[in-house]
Amino acid sequence: MKSAYWAPEKFANDLRQELGSAYAGEYGSLILSLEPAKDLVWAHSVWRNPVRLEFTSIGDGAKKLRALRNGPWALAPFENHRRGSLIEEQTRGGRKPPPAKLSFLSPRRSALGQFLLVEPGVMIAASDTSSWVPQGEPTFDESSEAPSRAYLKLWEWFTIEGIHPREGETCLDLGASPGGWTWVLANLGAQVTSIDKADLAPHVATMPNVTLRRADAFKMKPEKLDWLFSDVICEPRRLLQLVHEWRDSGLCRNFVCTIKFKGETDFKVLREFLEIPGSHARHLFHNKHEVTWWSLSEEMRERAK
Ligand SMILES: C[S@@+](CC[C@H](N)C(=O)[O-])C[C@H]1O[C@@H](n2cnc3c(N)ncnc32)[C@H](O)[C@@H]1O
């Protein structure tokens, strides 16, 4: 085993497909791989170089984890939960655990070590993971003002990546109704143009920095913009064409889009999205059968550092 991936149960099959012949078994939601870690789209968290540790007591388990790295460690749920929680607590050495829920744009913490108990005296542990929240699955102190739950996708992406539009930047929000994404962007102080044939919730439509254009997202001509967002429900290939058109225009260099799948996941079109230089895609905790694809200018990527 050279790497392991935490995958939501519903999409474990997609992750197994991504792994192909590197697949080496699984413990609950943790899927093991024979190959070095990669950024897999369906993984919520990537565990690099995990090891199998045997231990004789809770204290011994915590000591062995601390020998790998001096915290913080997070237990991934599987079996022997009580025993695992006590080990996790001991690795903290009396420090308080971080709050279970994040607030929007809470500062990023250092990446966690993560472990899972496969038997009462055996664990899989990785001191180097991709996540700074357990399992890469953030939950938030939610807002009652957002007009739809879709806002949580942007909250998650902005908070986890540590990047977001700043005051005065121009954003196009394609497929904006009822306005969850527009509400997030406008609250950041961005100038938002929302595109949909349907309405925005009145309290979003009347925000001073929001303009609604009742238009077809696919008939828009590219214009100069800082960011293009899309949560339009459409065939992935239509979205891919739209992204190419806007990128080729050179008028916008920052894209955050939801690719939505109906039925089976279309891996071919996903690969075509990822062939766009410098782009990434990841299934967010708040995504349904869809993934978030993004491509950012160098200047924007610098913001995350
Ligand atoms: C999942 S909803 C978007 C939710 C929204 N992001 C939010 O946060 O509230 C998808 C939206 O895409 C819109 N839509 C579908 N086809 C469209 C098109 N061709 N042009 C513009 N909007 C479209 C639908 O009307 C629907 O409001």
PDBQT file of the ligand as one rigid body, heavy atoms in Angstrom, charges set to zero:
ROOT
HETATM    1  C1  LIG A 401     -28.674  23.943  -9.380  1.00  0.00    +0.000 C 
HETATM    2  S1  LIG A 401     -29.533  25.350  -9.881  1.00  0.00    +0.000 S 
HETATM    3  C2  LIG A 401     -28.429  26.605  -9.371  1.00  0.00    +0.000 C 
HETATM    4  C3  LIG A 401     -28.444  26.910  -7.907  1.00  0.00    +0.000 C 
HETATM    5  C4  LIG A 401     -27.689  28.175  -7.592  1.00  0.00    +0.000 C 
HETATM    6  N1  LIG A 401     -26.275  28.047  -7.876  1.00  0.00    +0.000 N 
HETATM    7  C5  LIG A 401     -27.859  28.594  -6.155  1.00  0.00    +0.000 C 
HETATM    8  O1  LIG A 401     -26.839  28.691  -5.451  1.00  0.00    +0.000 OA
HETATM    9  O2  LIG A 401     -28.965  28.879  -5.716  1.00  0.00    +0.000 OA
HETATM   10  C6  LIG A 401     -29.318  25.348 -11.605  1.00  0.00    +0.000 C 
HETATM   11  C7  LIG A 401     -29.910  26.534 -12.320  1.00  0.00    +0.000 C 
HETATM   12  O3  LIG A 401     -29.473  26.482 -13.676  1.00  0.00    +0.000 OA
HETATM   13  C8  LIG A 401     -30.440  27.174 -14.430  1.00  0.00    +0.000 C 
HETATM   14  N2  LIG A 401     -30.267  26.898 -15.857  1.00  0.00    +0.000 N 
HETATM   15  C9  LIG A 401     -30.437  25.734 -16.521  1.00  0.00    +0.000 A 
HETATM   16  N3  LIG A 401     -30.150  25.908 -17.836  1.00  0.00    +0.000 NA
HETATM   17  C10 LIG A 401     -29.774  27.211 -17.984  1.00  0.00    +0.000 A 
HETATM   18  C11 LIG A 401     -29.346  27.992 -19.088  1.00  0.00    +0.000 A 
HETATM   19  N4  LIG A 401     -29.234  27.465 -20.302  1.00  0.00    +0.000 N 
HETATM   20  N5  LIG A 401     -29.032  29.284 -18.869  1.00  0.00    +0.000 NA
HETATM   21  C12 LIG A 401     -29.126  29.830 -17.633  1.00  0.00    +0.000 A 
HETATM   22  N6  LIG A 401     -29.537  29.132 -16.560  1.00  0.00    +0.000 NA
HETATM   23  C13 LIG A 401     -29.853  27.833 -16.722  1.00  0.00    +0.000 A 
HETATM   24  C14 LIG A 401     -31.757  26.665 -13.849  1.00  0.00    +0.000 C 
HETATM   25  O4  LIG A 401     -32.814  27.565 -14.142  1.00  0.00    +0.000 OA
HETATM   26  C15 LIG A 401     -31.427  26.586 -12.349  1.00  0.00    +0.000 C 
HETATM   27  O5  LIG A 401     -31.877  27.745 -11.711  1.00  0.00    +0.000 OA
ENDROOT
TORSDOF 0
